[in-house]
């Protein structure tokens, strides 16, 4: 009955596969989407009937949100039971970043990474990974009396958003298997095809449509100086609104002319000058030799997970190019949590 409840939403999809195991097909499709590791050549390694662990669930949620774990990370000790030298070192990164994005809570001080999840807990994380803000304190009519209100809210949202088919027989407190979670994630992918959604990273890092105006939702402020067309007039520096201490941050720097257009053949060298903090508090690839744009940049380069803020506060720094006649610069202020 469990598989009917979770997977009848896409039963028509699997009708074309005939006798092929549909659970394995779901896993293969998630693997092709980069949500889970690919074991198409040995499907038994999907361990479909095994309970899913908390750390596995968080890892899948981050992948759904297109959030990659940084290679360089300073654990901030959100949780007493995960650290850089406890369990697997990726778990500290995954759990703390998941807490930063609101996927899990760090209020309790522990996260129990090797414990299994219930179906209701897994469903709540799937909803969060899909960016679905759902109604709280919904009516309990039609739900078992033993359910907590948060479970009712999550199940109701799961049905409304077609993550699960019905609230009947869901068994909210049963241990979620990997196949249970694979089914929910696959249904989320189907739902997103009908309602396009962009991951949090894309939303936070999106540059303004018109580079000549300041976007209030990002730290993106162009500086335009008087200069002939296609001559460097300034830079657009795009940073997430509130970078997190200890988490490497993406920064995009775009060279623009006086009309605000990208100089696609820009090949200058840029540097960074930190003006209000100790230089040791910010690590970046621009610290010493700067960065020289290449033809492959087309005037805009993203430094992926390369800026590292070591303490909270307001950072003010200049991105500049040195020239024999003039210095073109962009001043940036960013609040780090």
The 8 nearest C-alpha neighbors of each residue, nearest first, counted from 0:
[[1, 3, 2, 4, 168, 5, 169, 6],
 [2, 0, 4, 3, 5, 169, 168, 179],
 [3, 1, 5, 4, 0, 6, 7, 179],
 [4, 2, 0, 7, 1, 6, 5, 164],
 [5, 3, 1, 2, 164, 6, 7, 0],
 [6, 4, 2, 163, 3, 164, 7, 182],
 [5, 7, 8, 3, 2, 9, 4, 182],
 [6, 8, 10, 3, 9, 5, 4, 164],
 [9, 7, 6, 10, 164, 5, 186, 161],
 [8, 10, 12, 7, 11, 6, 13, 186],
 [11, 9, 7, 12, 13, 8, 6, 14],
 [10, 12, 14, 9, 13, 15, 8, 7],
 [13, 11, 9, 10, 14, 15, 16, 8],
 [12, 14, 15, 16, 10, 11, 21, 9],
 [15, 13, 11, 16, 12, 17, 10, 18],
 [14, 16, 13, 17, 12, 11, 18, 19],
 [17, 15, 13, 19, 14, 18, 21, 12],
 [16, 18, 19, 15, 14, 13, 20, 21],
 [17, 19, 16, 20, 21, 14, 15, 13],
 [18, 20, 16, 17, 21, 24, 23, 13],
 [21, 19, 23, 22, 18, 24, 16, 17],
 [20, 22, 24, 23, 19, 25, 13, 16],
 [23, 21, 25, 24, 20, 26, 178, 47],
 [24, 22, 26, 25, 21, 20, 27, 42],
 [23, 25, 21, 27, 22, 26, 28, 20],
 [26, 24, 28, 22, 23, 27, 21, 29],
 [25, 27, 23, 29, 24, 28, 30, 181],
 [28, 26, 30, 24, 29, 25, 39, 23],
 [27, 29, 31, 25, 30, 26, 24, 32],
 [30, 28, 32, 26, 34, 31, 27, 35],
 [29, 31, 37, 35, 27, 33, 32, 28],
 [30, 32, 28, 29, 33, 27, 37, 34],
 [33, 31, 29, 30, 34, 28, 35, 27],
 [32, 34, 30, 31, 35, 29, 62, 36],
 [33, 35, 62, 29, 32, 30, 59, 63],
 [36, 34, 30, 33, 29, 37, 59, 26],
 [35, 37, 30, 38, 34, 33, 45, 29],
 [36, 38, 30, 39, 35, 27, 31, 33],
 [39, 37, 41, 42, 40, 44, 36, 45],
 [38, 40, 42, 41, 37, 27, 23, 30],
 [41, 39, 38, 42, 37, 43, 44, 27],
 [40, 42, 38, 39, 43, 44, 45, 37],
 [43, 41, 44, 38, 39, 45, 40, 23],
 [42, 44, 45, 41, 46, 47, 38, 23],
 [45, 43, 46, 42, 41, 38, 47, 39],
 [44, 46, 43, 47, 42, 38, 26, 177],
 [47, 45, 44, 49, 48, 43, 177, 42],
 [46, 48, 178, 177, 45, 49, 176, 43],
 [49, 47, 176, 46, 177, 178, 50, 179],
 [48, 50, 176, 46, 47, 177, 51, 178],
 [51, 49, 176, 175, 177, 115, 174, 52],
 [50, 52, 177, 176, 115, 175, 49, 116],
 [53, 51, 115, 55, 114, 113, 54, 116],
 [52, 54, 112, 56, 55, 115, 114, 116],
 [53, 55, 112, 57, 56, 52, 58, 113],
 [56, 54, 58, 52, 53, 57, 59, 51],
 [57, 55, 53, 59, 58, 54, 60, 52],
 [56, 58, 60, 54, 59, 55, 61, 53],
 [57, 59, 55, 61, 56, 60, 54, 93],
 [60, 58, 62, 56, 57, 61, 34, 63],
 [61, 59, 63, 57, 128, 62, 58, 56],
 [62, 60, 64, 66, 58, 63, 59, 65],
 [61, 63, 65, 59, 64, 34, 60, 66],
 [64, 62, 60, 61, 65, 34, 128, 59],
 [63, 65, 198, 61, 62, 66, 128, 199],
 [66, 64, 62, 63, 198, 61, 67, 200],
 [65, 67, 61, 64, 62, 68, 200, 63],
 [68, 66, 69, 65, 62, 61, 64, 93],
 [67, 69, 70, 66, 92, 93, 89, 96],
 [70, 68, 71, 72, 67, 247, 304, 246],
 [71, 69, 72, 68, 304, 247, 89, 67],
 [72, 70, 69, 247, 73, 246, 304, 68],
 [71, 73, 246, 245, 69, 74, 70, 92],
 [72, 74, 245, 75, 71, 246, 83, 92],
 [75, 73, 76, 72, 83, 91, 82, 92],
 [74, 76, 77, 73, 245, 95, 82, 244],
 [77, 75, 78, 74, 82, 79, 81, 91],
 [78, 76, 75, 105, 108, 95, 79, 109],
 [77, 79, 109, 108, 76, 80, 81, 110],
 [78, 80, 109, 81, 108, 76, 77, 82],
 [79, 81, 78, 109, 111, 82, 110, 85],
 [82, 80, 91, 85, 78, 79, 86, 90],
 [83, 81, 85, 91, 84, 76, 74, 80],
 [82, 84, 88, 85, 91, 74, 81, 87],
 [85, 83, 82, 88, 86, 87, 81, 91],
 [84, 86, 82, 81, 83, 87, 88, 80],
 [85, 87, 88, 81, 84, 90, 82, 83],
 [88, 86, 89, 90, 85, 84, 83, 91],
 [87, 89, 83, 90, 91, 84, 86, 85],
 [88, 90, 92, 87, 91, 93, 83, 68],
 [91, 89, 93, 88, 92, 87, 94, 54],
 [90, 92, 82, 94, 81, 93, 89, 83],
 [91, 93, 89, 90, 95, 94, 96, 68],
 [94, 92, 90, 96, 91, 95, 97, 89],
 [93, 95, 97, 91, 96, 92, 90, 98],
 [96, 94, 98, 97, 92, 93, 91, 99],
 [95, 97, 99, 98, 93, 94, 92, 100],
 [98, 96, 94, 102, 100, 95, 99, 93],
 [99, 97, 103, 101, 95, 96, 100, 104],
 [98, 100, 96, 97, 101, 95, 102, 243],
 [99, 101, 97, 98, 102, 96, 103, 199],
 [102, 100, 98, 103, 99, 97, 104, 127],
 [103, 101, 97, 100, 98, 127, 124, 128],
 [102, 104, 98, 101, 97, 105, 124, 94],
 [105, 103, 98, 106, 101, 102, 107, 97],
 [104, 106, 108, 107, 98, 77, 103, 78],
 [105, 107, 104, 108, 109, 77, 78, 103],
 [108, 106, 109, 105, 104, 110, 78, 77],
 [107, 109, 78, 105, 106, 79, 77, 110],
 [110, 108, 78, 79, 107, 80, 111, 105],
 [109, 111, 112, 78, 80, 108, 105, 107],
 [112, 110, 114, 113, 109, 80, 53, 81],
 [113, 111, 54, 53, 110, 114, 52, 90],
 [112, 114, 52, 111, 53, 54, 115, 55],
 [115, 113, 52, 111, 112, 53, 116, 54],
 [116, 114, 52, 51, 53, 50, 174, 113],
 [117, 115, 174, 175, 53, 120, 52, 121],
 [116, 118, 174, 175, 120, 172, 173, 119],
 [117, 119, 175, 121, 171, 120, 174, 173],
 [118, 120, 171, 122, 117, 121, 150, 123],
 [121, 119, 117, 123, 122, 118, 116, 124],
 [122, 120, 118, 124, 119, 123, 116, 117],
 [121, 123, 125, 119, 124, 120, 118, 126],
 [124, 122, 120, 126, 121, 125, 153, 119],
 [125, 123, 127, 121, 126, 122, 128, 102],
 [124, 126, 122, 128, 127, 123, 121, 129],
 [127, 125, 129, 123, 124, 131, 128, 122],
 [126, 128, 124, 130, 129, 125, 131, 102],
 [129, 127, 125, 60, 126, 130, 64, 124],
 [130, 128, 126, 127, 131, 125, 187, 64],
 [129, 131, 127, 128, 132, 126, 198, 196],
 [132, 130, 129, 126, 127, 133, 128, 160],
 [133, 131, 130, 134, 127, 126, 156, 129],
 [132, 134, 156, 131, 135, 152, 153, 126],
 [133, 135, 137, 152, 136, 132, 156, 155],
 [134, 136, 152, 137, 133, 149, 148, 153],
 [135, 137, 152, 148, 138, 134, 149, 151],
 [138, 136, 135, 152, 139, 134, 151, 155],
 [137, 139, 140, 136, 151, 141, 152, 142],
 [140, 138, 142, 141, 137, 151, 148, 144],
 [141, 139, 138, 142, 143, 137, 144, 151],
 [140, 142, 139, 143, 166, 138, 167, 144],
 [143, 141, 139, 140, 144, 151, 146, 166],
 [144, 142, 145, 146, 141, 139, 140, 151],
 [143, 145, 146, 142, 139, 147, 141, 140],
 [146, 144, 143, 147, 142, 148, 172, 150],
 [147, 145, 144, 143, 150, 148, 151, 142],
 [146, 148, 150, 149, 151, 145, 144, 152],
 [147, 149, 151, 150, 152, 136, 146, 139],
 [150, 148, 152, 151, 147, 153, 135, 136],
 [151, 149, 153, 147, 148, 152, 119, 154],
 [150, 152, 148, 154, 149, 153, 155, 147],
 [153, 151, 149, 155, 150, 135, 154, 137],
 [154, 152, 156, 150, 155, 151, 123, 157],
 [153, 155, 157, 151, 156, 152, 150, 158],
 [154, 156, 152, 158, 157, 153, 151, 159],
 [157, 155, 159, 153, 154, 158, 133, 160],
 [158, 156, 162, 154, 160, 155, 163, 159],
 [157, 159, 161, 163, 155, 156, 160, 164],
 [160, 158, 156, 161, 157, 155, 162, 163],
 [159, 161, 157, 158, 162, 156, 190, 163],
 [162, 160, 158, 163, 159, 157, 164, 190],
 [161, 163, 157, 186, 183, 160, 187, 158],
 [164, 162, 158, 5, 161, 157, 165, 183],
 [163, 165, 158, 4, 5, 161, 8, 162],
 [166, 164, 167, 158, 163, 4, 169, 168],
 [165, 167, 169, 154, 168, 158, 164, 155],
 [166, 168, 165, 169, 4, 142, 170, 141],
 [167, 169, 170, 166, 4, 1, 0, 165],
 [168, 170, 167, 166, 171, 4, 1, 165],
 [171, 169, 173, 168, 172, 118, 119, 167],
 [170, 172, 119, 118, 169, 173, 117, 150],
 [173, 171, 117, 170, 118, 174, 119, 120],
 [174, 172, 117, 170, 171, 118, 175, 119],
 [175, 173, 117, 116, 118, 50, 176, 172],
 [174, 176, 118, 117, 50, 116, 179, 51],
 [177, 175, 50, 179, 178, 51, 49, 48],
 [176, 178, 47, 51, 180, 179, 50, 49],
 [177, 179, 47, 181, 176, 180, 182, 48],
 [180, 178, 176, 182, 177, 181, 175, 183],
 [179, 181, 183, 177, 182, 178, 184, 176],
 [182, 180, 178, 184, 183, 179, 185, 177],
 [181, 183, 185, 180, 179, 184, 178, 186],
 [184, 182, 180, 186, 162, 185, 181, 187],
 [185, 183, 187, 181, 186, 182, 180, 188],
 [184, 186, 188, 182, 187, 183, 181, 189],
 [187, 185, 189, 162, 183, 188, 184, 190],
 [186, 188, 184, 190, 185, 189, 162, 191],
 [189, 187, 185, 191, 186, 190, 184, 192],
 [188, 190, 186, 192, 187, 191, 185, 193],
 [191, 189, 187, 193, 192, 188, 186, 194],
 [192, 190, 194, 188, 195, 193, 189, 196],
 [191, 193, 189, 190, 194, 195, 188, 196],
 [192, 194, 191, 190, 195, 189, 188, 196],
 [195, 193, 191, 192, 190, 196, 189, 188],
 [196, 194, 191, 192, 193, 197, 190, 188],
 [195, 197, 191, 194, 198, 129, 130, 192],
 [198, 196, 201, 199, 202, 195, 200, 64],
 [197, 199, 64, 201, 200, 65, 202, 196],
 [200, 198, 202, 201, 203, 64, 197, 65],
 [199, 201, 203, 202, 198, 204, 66, 65],
 [202, 200, 204, 199, 198, 203, 205, 197],
 [201, 203, 199, 205, 200, 204, 198, 197],
 [204, 202, 239, 200, 201, 205, 199, 240],
 [203, 205, 239, 201, 202, 200, 238, 206],
 [204, 206, 202, 203, 201, 207, 237, 217],
 [205, 207, 204, 237, 208, 219, 210, 217],
 [208, 206, 209, 214, 210, 205, 219, 213],
 [207, 209, 210, 206, 205, 214, 212, 211],
 [208, 210, 207, 211, 212, 259, 213, 206],
 [211, 209, 212, 259, 207, 208, 221, 213],
 [210, 212, 209, 259, 221, 213, 258, 223],
 [213, 211, 210, 209, 214, 221, 220, 207],
 [212, 214, 220, 215, 219, 211, 221, 210],
 [215, 213, 216, 217, 207, 219, 212, 220],
 [214, 216, 217, 213, 218, 219, 220, 240],
 [217, 215, 214, 240, 218, 203, 219, 239],
 [218, 216, 240, 219, 215, 214, 239, 238],
 [217, 219, 238, 240, 237, 220, 333, 239],
 [220, 218, 237, 217, 236, 214, 235, 213],
 [219, 221, 213, 235, 218, 222, 236, 214],
 [222, 220, 235, 234, 211, 223, 210, 219],
 [221, 223, 233, 329, 234, 220, 224, 235],
 [224, 222, 232, 233, 257, 221, 225, 259],
 [225, 223, 232, 226, 257, 222, 233, 327],
 [224, 226, 257, 223, 232, 227, 256, 228],
 [227, 225, 257, 232, 224, 230, 228, 231],
 [226, 228, 230, 229, 257, 225, 256, 231],
 [229, 227, 230, 256, 257, 226, 258, 231],
 [230, 228, 256, 262, 227, 231, 257, 255],
 [229, 231, 256, 228, 227, 226, 232, 257],
 [230, 232, 256, 255, 233, 229, 254, 226],
 [233, 231, 256, 224, 257, 223, 255, 226],
 [234, 232, 222, 223, 255, 231, 327, 328],
 [233, 235, 254, 253, 255, 329, 221, 236],
 [234, 236, 221, 253, 252, 220, 219, 237],
 [235, 237, 252, 219, 251, 234, 238, 253],
 [238, 236, 219, 251, 250, 218, 206, 235],
 [237, 239, 250, 218, 204, 240, 236, 249],
 [240, 238, 203, 204, 241, 242, 217, 218],
 [241, 239, 217, 218, 238, 242, 216, 203],
 [240, 242, 335, 239, 334, 336, 243, 333],
 [243, 241, 335, 239, 336, 240, 248, 244],
 [244, 242, 336, 246, 335, 245, 241, 308],
 [243, 245, 308, 310, 246, 309, 336, 311],
 [244, 246, 73, 309, 308, 72, 243, 307],
 [247, 245, 243, 244, 72, 248, 307, 73],
 [248, 246, 304, 307, 306, 305, 245, 69],
 [249, 247, 304, 306, 305, 246, 307, 250],
 [248, 250, 303, 304, 302, 305, 306, 238],
 [249, 251, 238, 302, 301, 237, 248, 252],
 [252, 250, 301, 237, 300, 236, 302, 253],
 [253, 251, 236, 300, 235, 299, 301, 234],
 [254, 252, 299, 235, 234, 298, 255, 300],
 [253, 255, 234, 298, 261, 262, 233, 299],
 [256, 254, 261, 260, 262, 259, 233, 234],
 [255, 257, 232, 231, 229, 259, 230, 258],
 [258, 256, 232, 259, 223, 226, 228, 224],
 [257, 259, 256, 260, 228, 255, 211, 223],
 [258, 260, 255, 256, 257, 211, 210, 261],
 [261, 259, 255, 258, 256, 262, 257, 210],
 [260, 262, 255, 263, 254, 298, 256, 253],
 [263, 261, 298, 255, 265, 264, 254, 229],
 [262, 264, 297, 298, 265, 261, 299, 296],
 [265, 263, 262, 297, 298, 266, 294, 293],
 [264, 266, 298, 262, 263, 267, 292, 254],
 [267, 265, 292, 293, 264, 291, 268, 294],
 [266, 268, 291, 292, 265, 269, 320, 290],
 [269, 267, 291, 290, 320, 289, 292, 266],
 [270, 268, 320, 290, 319, 289, 291, 267],
 [269, 271, 289, 285, 319, 318, 320, 290],
 [270, 272, 318, 285, 317, 286, 319, 273],
 [271, 273, 317, 316, 274, 318, 270, 286],
 [274, 272, 316, 275, 315, 278, 276, 271],
 [273, 275, 316, 315, 276, 272, 317, 314],
 [274, 276, 315, 273, 314, 277, 316, 313],
 [277, 275, 274, 278, 273, 314, 280, 315],
 [276, 278, 279, 280, 275, 273, 281, 274],
 [277, 279, 280, 281, 276, 273, 282, 272],
 [278, 280, 277, 281, 282, 309, 276, 308],
 [281, 279, 309, 278, 277, 308, 310, 282],
 [282, 280, 308, 279, 307, 278, 309, 283],
 [281, 283, 307, 306, 308, 280, 279, 286],
 [282, 284, 306, 285, 286, 305, 281, 307],
 [283, 285, 286, 305, 289, 282, 290, 306],
 [286, 284, 289, 270, 283, 271, 287, 290],
 [285, 287, 284, 283, 289, 271, 288, 270],
 [288, 286, 289, 285, 284, 270, 271, 283],
 [289, 287, 285, 286, 290, 270, 284, 268],
 [290, 288, 285, 270, 269, 287, 286, 268],
 [289, 291, 268, 269, 285, 292, 288, 270],
 [290, 292, 268, 267, 266, 269, 293, 289],
 [293, 291, 266, 267, 296, 268, 290, 265],
 [292, 294, 295, 296, 266, 291, 297, 265],
 [295, 293, 296, 297, 264, 292, 266, 265],
 [294, 296, 293, 297, 292, 298, 300, 299],
 [295, 297, 299, 298, 294, 300, 293, 292],
 [298, 296, 263, 295, 294, 299, 264, 265],
 [297, 299, 263, 265, 262, 296, 254, 253],
 [300, 298, 253, 296, 252, 297, 254, 301],
 [299, 301, 296, 252, 251, 302, 253, 298],
 [302, 300, 251, 250, 303, 252, 249, 299],
 [301, 303, 250, 305, 249, 251, 304, 300],
 [302, 304, 249, 305, 301, 250, 248, 306],
 [305, 303, 248, 247, 249, 306, 302, 69],
 [304, 306, 303, 302, 247, 283, 248, 249],
 [307, 305, 283, 248, 247, 282, 304, 249],
 [306, 308, 247, 282, 281, 309, 248, 305],
 [309, 307, 281, 244, 310, 280, 245, 306],
 [308, 310, 280, 244, 245, 281, 307, 311],
 [311, 309, 244, 308, 280, 312, 335, 245],
 [312, 310, 335, 336, 244, 309, 313, 308],
 [311, 313, 335, 334, 314, 310, 336, 333],
 [314, 312, 334, 333, 335, 315, 332, 311],
 [313, 315, 333, 332, 334, 312, 275, 276],
 [316, 314, 332, 331, 274, 275, 273, 313],
 [315, 317, 273, 274, 272, 331, 330, 314],
 [316, 318, 330, 272, 329, 271, 319, 331],
 [317, 319, 271, 329, 328, 270, 330, 269],
 [320, 318, 328, 270, 269, 327, 317, 329],
 [319, 321, 269, 327, 326, 268, 270, 322],
 [320, 322, 326, 319, 323, 327, 325, 269],
 [321, 323, 325, 324, 326, 320, 327, 267],
 [322, 324, 325, 321, 326, 320, 327, 267],
 [325, 323, 322, 326, 321, 327, 320, 231],
 [326, 324, 322, 323, 327, 321, 320, 328],
 [325, 327, 321, 322, 320, 328, 319, 324],
 [326, 328, 320, 319, 233, 325, 232, 321],
 [329, 327, 319, 318, 233, 317, 326, 320],
 [328, 330, 318, 317, 234, 222, 319, 233],
 [331, 329, 317, 316, 318, 328, 332, 315],
 [330, 332, 316, 315, 317, 329, 333, 236],
 [333, 331, 315, 314, 316, 313, 330, 334],
 [332, 334, 314, 313, 335, 218, 331, 315],
 [335, 333, 313, 312, 241, 314, 336, 332],
 [336, 334, 311, 242, 312, 241, 243, 313],
 [335, 311, 243, 244, 242, 241, 334, 312]]
